[in-house]
Amino acid sequence: MNVLSIGNSFSQNAHTCLPGMMKADGCDDFMLCNLYIPACSLETHWENMKSEKEAYEYQIYLPGETVMNKADGVALFEPLEDEDWDVVTLQQVSSLSGIEESWSPYIEELTAYIRMAAPKAKVFIHQTWAYDKGTVNEGFSKYSNNTSTMFDCINRAVEIAKINTDVDGVIPSGLAFQFARQTSLKDMLTAPDGYHASALGCYLAGACFYETITGKNISENGLRIEGVPEEYINLLALCAHSAVEKYNNR
């Protein structure tokens, strides 16, 4: 299986544990890639698509490997047209993820381009997570500095984008974070900056990717993280599974 994200640091976070999850399943033909620009918006991806600008760091996990390789100066069209993708994901930059008007027409045009360049690929929107209270990200003010408000805005914006693009589905990392915030792990999901994912948050987002693209239950996966208690992994797996199950049953 070949998976490509057109994203930023939030897709990078979500990819961190995913190769290990696939390796734990004995999957030796899984390639995971991220077209990365820090804090990159859909509008910037769209502009790069049109201009063919060589603006990306291409982050690659080759089959069977859990260490990232990198290549600089890559244009968006190059990997899309050079590889045979099974899944391609798109996401909005986190600070704009709940601002409905920031998605269009960029998500529609990017999705149409992906359909043309990689016709066999399923296209998913990655629903990113809301910030924690006290985050250093100034974008939180767009949502009254409230985590629940931000998630509600993200959820609504993603739903509208899903309808407008007719994508194959949504990877509900944002919903999984909201579920996990109702548990004892609520203060452990983000890094000290309050918006990037911590090691636990990376596992949680990776688990949402895993369940969505494989159809398997992450609770049955053997990946464990050194230094993270087993009960934490089990709780994160439950939150990810519940989010994917709830989203798919809408």
C-alpha positions in Angstrom: 0.0 0.0 0.0 1.3 3.5 -0.9 0.0 6.5 1.1 0.8 10.1 0.3 -0.2 13.1 2.5 -0.2 16.7 1.0 0.3 18.4 4.3 2.4 20.1 7.0 3.6 19.3 10.5 0.2 17.9 11.5 0.4 15.2 8.8 4.1 14.7 9.9 2.8 14.1 13.4 0.2 11.6 12.2 2.7 9.7 10.2 5.2 9.2 13.1 3.8 5.9 14.4 2.1 4.6 11.3 5.0 2.8 9.7 5.6 0.9 13.0 1.9 0.0 13.1 2.1 -1.4 9.6 5.3 -3.3 10.4 3.7 -4.8 13.5 1.1 -6.2 11.2 3.8 -7.8 9.1 3.1 -5.5 6.2 6.4 -5.2 4.2 5.0 -3.4 1.2 3.8 -0.2 2.9 5.3 3.2 1.7 4.3 6.4 3.5 5.1 9.9 2.2 4.5 13.5 3.2 4.7 16.5 1.0 5.8 18.9 3.8 5.9 22.6 4.2 5.6 24.0 7.8 2.2 25.6 8.4 1.2 25.1 4.8 -2.4 26.0 4.0 -4.6 24.6 1.3 -4.3 27.8 -0.6 -0.5 27.5 -0.7 -0.7 23.9 -1.8 -3.1 25.1 -4.6 -0.7 27.8 -5.6 2.2 25.3 -5.7 0.1 23.0 -7.8 -0.6 25.7 -10.4 3.0 27.0 -10.5 4.7 23.6 -10.1 7.0 25.2 -7.5 9.7 23.0 -6.1 8.8 24.0 -2.6 8.4 20.8 -0.6 10.5 18.6 1.6 9.5 15.1 0.6 9.4 12.9 3.7 9.5 9.2 2.9 9.1 6.0 4.9 10.2 3.2 2.5 8.6 -0.2 2.7 9.5 -2.0 5.9 11.3 1.0 7.4 10.4 3.1 10.4 13.1 5.8 9.8 12.2 8.8 7.7 14.2 9.7 4.6 14.0 13.2 3.1 14.5 15.0 -0.3 14.3 18.7 -0.7 13.1 20.9 -3.6 10.2 18.6 -4.7 7.2 19.9 -6.7 3.7 18.7 -5.8 3.1 17.1 -9.1 6.2 14.9 -9.1 5.4 12.2 -6.6 1.7 12.3 -7.5 2.5 11.4 -11.1 5.6 9.2 -10.4 4.1 6.7 -7.9 1.1 4.5 -7.9 -0.8 5.7 -4.9 -3.5 3.9 -3.0 -4.4 6.7 -0.7 -3.8 10.5 -0.8 -4.8 12.8 2.1 -5.4 16.5 2.3 -5.7 18.8 5.3 -6.0 22.5 6.1 -3.4 24.3 8.1 -4.4 23.9 11.7 -5.1 27.6 12.5 -7.5 27.8 9.5 -9.0 24.3 9.9 -12.2 25.6 11.3 -12.6 28.6 9.0 -15.0 27.4 6.4 -14.2 30.0 3.7 -10.5 29.1 3.8 -11.1 25.7 2.3 -12.8 26.7 -0.9 -12.1 26.6 -3.9 -8.7 25.1 -3.0 -9.8 21.7 -1.6 -12.1 21.2 -4.6 -9.4 21.9 -7.1 -6.7 20.0 -5.3 -9.0 17.0 -5.1 -9.9 17.2 -8.8 -6.2 17.3 -9.6 -5.4 14.3 -7.5 -8.3 12.4 -9.2 -6.6 13.1 -12.5 -3.0 12.5 -11.5 -3.7 9.4 -9.3 -7.0 8.0 -10.6 -6.6 4.7 -8.6 -6.1 6.5 -5.3 -8.8 7.0 -2.6 -8.8 10.6 -1.4 -9.3 11.4 2.3 -9.5 14.6 4.3 -7.5 14.5 7.5 -9.5 16.2 10.2 -6.9 17.8 12.4 -7.2 18.4 16.1 -8.1 21.5 18.1 -5.5 23.3 20.2 -5.1 23.0 24.0 -5.9 25.9 26.3 -2.7 27.9 26.8 -1.3 27.2 23.4 1.3 29.6 22.0 -0.4 29.5 18.6 -2.0 32.9 17.9 -4.5 31.3 15.6 -6.4 30.0 18.7 -7.9 33.5 19.0 -10.0 32.8 15.9 -12.0 30.3 18.1 -12.3 32.4 21.3 -9.3 30.5 22.7 -11.7 27.6 23.4 -10.8 24.0 22.5 -14.4 22.8 22.1 -15.3 25.8 20.0 -12.3 25.2 17.7 -13.2 21.5 17.3 -16.8 22.3 16.5 -15.7 24.7 13.8 -13.2 22.2 12.4 -15.9 19.5 12.3 -18.3 21.7 10.5 -15.7 22.9 8.0 -14.6 19.3 7.2 -18.2 18.2 6.7 -18.8 20.9 4.2 -15.5 20.2 2.4 -16.4 16.5 2.3 -19.7 17.3 0.6 -18.2 19.7 -1.8 -15.4 17.4 -2.9 -17.1 14.0 -2.7 -13.9 12.5 -1.2 -13.8 8.9 -0.2 -13.8 9.7 3.5 -12.4 11.5 6.5 -9.6 10.5 8.9 -11.1 11.8 12.2 -8.0 12.6 14.3 -9.7 15.7 15.6 -12.7 13.7 17.0 -10.3 11.2 18.5 -8.4 14.0 20.4 -11.8 15.2 21.7 -12.6 11.7 23.0 -9.1 11.4 24.6 -9.5 14.8 26.2 -12.4 13.3 28.2 -10.0 10.7 29.8 -7.1 10.9 32.1 -4.8 11.6 29.1 -6.4 15.0 28.4 -3.2 17.0 29.3 -0.8 14.6 27.6 -1.9 14.8 23.9 0.0 17.9 22.7 3.6 19.1 22.9 4.5 22.0 25.2 3.4 24.4 22.5 -0.2 23.3 23.0 -0.9 22.4 19.3 1.5 20.0 17.8 1.0 16.4 18.9 3.0 14.8 21.8 4.2 11.2 21.5 0.7 10.1 22.7 -1.0 12.4 20.3 1.1 11.1 17.4 0.1 7.6 18.3 -3.6 8.7 18.4 -3.5 10.4 15.0 -1.5 7.5 13.5 -4.1 5.1 14.9 -6.9 7.0 13.1 -4.9 6.8 9.8 -4.3 3.1 10.4 -7.9 2.2 11.0 -9.2 4.4 8.1 -6.8 3.1 5.5 -6.7 -0.6 6.5 -10.1 -1.2 8.0 -8.5 -3.0 10.9 -9.0 -2.4 14.6 -5.9 -0.7 16.1 -6.6 -2.5 19.4 -5.4 -5.6 17.8 -2.1 -4.0 16.6 1.1 -5.0 18.4 2.9 -1.6 18.2 4.0 -0.3 21.6 5.9 2.9 22.4 8.9 2.7 24.7 8.3 4.4 28.0 4.5 4.6 27.4 2.4 2.5 29.8 0.3 -0.2 28.2 -2.9 1.2 29.7 -2.2 4.5 27.9 -1.9 2.7 24.6 -5.0 0.8 25.2 -7.0 4.0 26.0 -5.6 5.8 22.9 -6.5 2.8 20.7 -10.1 2.9 22.1 -10.4 6.6 21.4 -9.1 6.2 17.8 -11.4 3.2 17.2 -14.4 5.0 18.6 -13.7 8.1 16.5 -13.4 6.2 13.2 -16.4 4.0 14.0 -18.6 7.0 14.9 -17.5 9.0 11.8 -18.1 6.1 9.4 -21.5 5.4 10.9 -22.8 9.0 10.3 
